[in-house]
Amino acid sequence: MSYQELLGKLQAKECKPSIPVIGPGDLLRVGVLIQEGNKSRIQPFQGTVLGIHSNQASTTVTLRRLAQVVNVERVLLLHSAKIATIQVLRRYKIRRSKLYYLRSFHSKKNRLKQKLS
């Protein structure tokens, strides 16, 4: 067995089976586990997917949201133990795989067209 096959099997074990299909432009709500002292809680982070870096167990998603006039971006590792839940709230019609151009827009210009399904 080669190194690549062994690495593929190990990564397949670490992948979570319950992740929904995510695309750029989707509005996600991700429950992130936060440790405060000896207590832990789930904090929701809701934002638009700017881009996805897909690589089996190390798949990352870049989320962006507007929090009190300040734009916040967060890169989340999907198969991490710190991710409790992932919900797709809305899907939007887009034409690009990376939506980095949304960084320069503010509020009303930032709107995407919703998919009708």
C-alpha positions, 0 to 999 in steps of 0.5 A: 500500500502506497503512502497516498492510499494510506493517507487517503484512508486516514483522512476518510476516517476523520471526515464527518458524514453529516455535512450538507452540500455547501456552495459559494454564496450560501448563507450558513449558520455554523455552531462553533464549540467555545471553551470558557474555563471548564465550561463549553458552549455552542456559539452560532456564527452566521455568514455568507460563504465567500469561498471553499477550499476542498481537500477531504479532511482539511476542507475549509470554508470562508464565511463573512458577515456584517457585525455592527458596521464591521465586516467579520471574516472567519475561516472554518475547518469543516471536519473539525471537532469544534464544529457542532452544527452546520445549517444552510439557511439560503442558497443564492444564484452566483456566477463565480467560485470565489466571491472575494469581490464582496469585500469591497461592497457595503450593505445594499450593494452586497446583496445576492439574488436568491435561488428559487427551488 
